[in-house]
Amino acid sequence: MTILVLGAGVVGVATAYCLARDGHAVTVVDRQPGPALEASFANGGQISANHATPWAGPATPWKALKWLGRADAPLLLHLRADPALFAWLWRFLGNCTTARMQRNTERALRVALYSRQQLAELRAETGIRYHELSRGILHIFRDRAEHRAALGQVELMNRLGCRRQVVDPDQCLAIEPALATVRPRLIGGIFSPDDESGDAYAFSAGLAERAAARGARFRFGAEVRRLTATDDRVAGIELADGERLAAEAVVVALGSTSPLLLRPLGIRLPVYPAKGYSVTIPVAEGGIAPTVSLIDDEVKMVYSRLGDRLRAAGTAEFIGYDASVEPKRARFLLDKAMELFPQCGDPARAELWAGLRPSTPDGVPVLGRTGFANLFLNTGHGTLGWTMACGAGRIVADLVAGRKPAVALDGLELARFR
Ligand SMILES: Cc1cc2nc3c(=O)[nH]c(=O)nc-3n(C[C@H](O)[C@H](O)[C@H](O)COP(=O)(O)OP(=O)(O)OC[C@H]3O[C@@H](n4cnc5c(N)ncnc54)[C@H](O)[C@@H]3O)c2cc1C
């Protein structure tokens, strides 16, 4: 089958690889000069199936109110006359109940746990190296109330197939000795030994090469202007320079941009960009930096060691499609990282970055079929695109081929929003 995969982020590349391995004639189209140069470029590096809890939960609206007006708030809402934002927020609020959160967690976990397995298989099959570390993720707490609330989640997550262990401050230090500076303020932690970390960009670049070796074509620097359709089928795409590409099937993996290209076809996809920042600090020789991936609950930041670099990431800003780096926001992350790991390296050499998470209001990606028989979606992975990419790629490749995916699709498809 001739298949167009739109978008060469980690999700599009994983999908393209699975399709090429299945023997299809795949063309991947992306506006950037190479793979994974937008949201997948410098993310938090966590492959965190055990943290597939969506943002929308019963405590979230109250936390958001508490953070209002704080320049250093982990979540910033820029209210603007943007109907897509209001529609998204309305749906988000509808998901902020305990029952919805539990349902959405189960759905996201289904993809994330499957993805961990698929990533391990791909790693073994391709030999790709991406500064991968399988040392687990340690979630640390300095606030008693937040810690108590998180402990309430442990049982649910373990029931859903995760392995989360409650650990005391000394155990936190034993797991990650680089936390010594913060030890006096630690209340405790939750350790998920099966989680992993690694560089999503390096992985995507390596997988794109393997996909090309299996015959996939990559059209970089090619902006998709629109999808062309007749009745219930998509014919192909038109590029910004007017060139048309036809295909028997099309997969949309355009990250945050996905809804903009689907809307002219009458497809309403509730995906909205949630901007986040990262800072990447070169670890000095003899520098003290963690090797276990971390979540610092107090400032809602994550840390991953990527070879000789330490990546710190966080913040969520609803500011539309602006992915520019606001130096003050990035510096906040850098300051927090240096507070936690003062001897990790030289902050003046840190690289600052911002990207747009393609977020759904329920925290579950949108995979699979649309009203058009040959148009498939693989988007809306939000905070967990790296975590879910390999599983989501396999699921969508199976659907395109007319095979039954290994995981149940209920609650993952676009139809759930109707
Ligand atoms: C600060 C931050 C930290 C994060 N941390 C983590 C983490 O620790 N773990 C985790 O699992 N996830 C994390 N994420 C989320 C993860 O990075 C994203 O979910 C993931 O990268 C989304 O991948 P994608 O391929 O769907 O989107 P993208 O990587 O954005 O890919 C979409 C592609 O489509 C292309 N495109 C868009 N429009 C067009 C067009 N019109 N024509 C042609 N091409 C187009 C773009 O160039 C891009 O390459 C984080 C995100 C951010 C921002």
The ligand as a Gaussian input file, in Angstrom:
#p B3LYP/6-31G(d) Opt

LIG

0 1
 C        9.003000      20.566000      27.748000
 C        8.489000      19.220000      27.325000
 C        8.841000      18.098000      28.058000
 C        8.356000      16.844000      27.692000
 N        8.774000      15.747000      28.381000
 C        8.359000      14.518000      27.996000
 C        8.843000      13.363000      28.658000
 O        9.671000      13.431000      29.564000
 N        8.356000      12.153000      28.266000
 C        7.434000      12.044000      27.264000
 O        7.001000      10.929000      26.994000
 N        6.994000      13.121000      26.589000
 C        7.428000      14.350000      26.930000
 N        6.982000      15.456000      26.272000
 C        5.958000      15.294000      25.233000
 C        6.545000      14.828000      23.919000
 O        7.721000      15.530000      23.624000
 C        5.503000      15.039000      22.817000
 O        4.287000      14.431000      23.186000
 C        5.978000      14.405000      21.523000
 O        7.206000      14.950000      21.132000
 C        4.954000      14.609000      20.416000
 O        5.476000      14.004000      19.279000
 P        4.782000      14.206000      17.879000
 O        5.582000      13.445000      16.898000
 O        3.330000      13.936000      18.001000
 O        4.888000      15.786000      17.620000
 P        6.118000      16.615000      17.031000
 O        7.399000      16.128000      17.535000
 O        5.797000      18.049000      17.215000
 O        6.062000      16.234000      15.498000
 C        5.130000      16.789000      14.614000
 C        5.854000      17.027000      13.312000
 O        4.928000      17.542000      12.363000
 C        5.593000      18.496000      11.578000
 N        4.584000      19.409000      11.029000
 C        3.661000      20.126000      11.699000
 N        2.878000      20.802000      10.843000
 C        3.317000      20.501000       9.600000
 C        2.895000      20.864000       8.288000
 N        1.867000      21.689000       8.071000
 N        3.568000      20.342000       7.242000
 C        4.613000      19.493000       7.430000
 N        5.045000      19.122000       8.640000
 C        4.405000      19.616000       9.708000
 C        6.549000      19.186000      12.529000
 O        7.637000      19.751000      11.833000
 C        6.962000      18.056000      13.447000
 O        8.188000      17.485000      13.063000
 C        7.471000      16.723000      26.589000
 C        7.147000      17.842000      25.828000
 C        7.648000      19.089000      26.179000
 C        7.304000      20.279000      25.338000

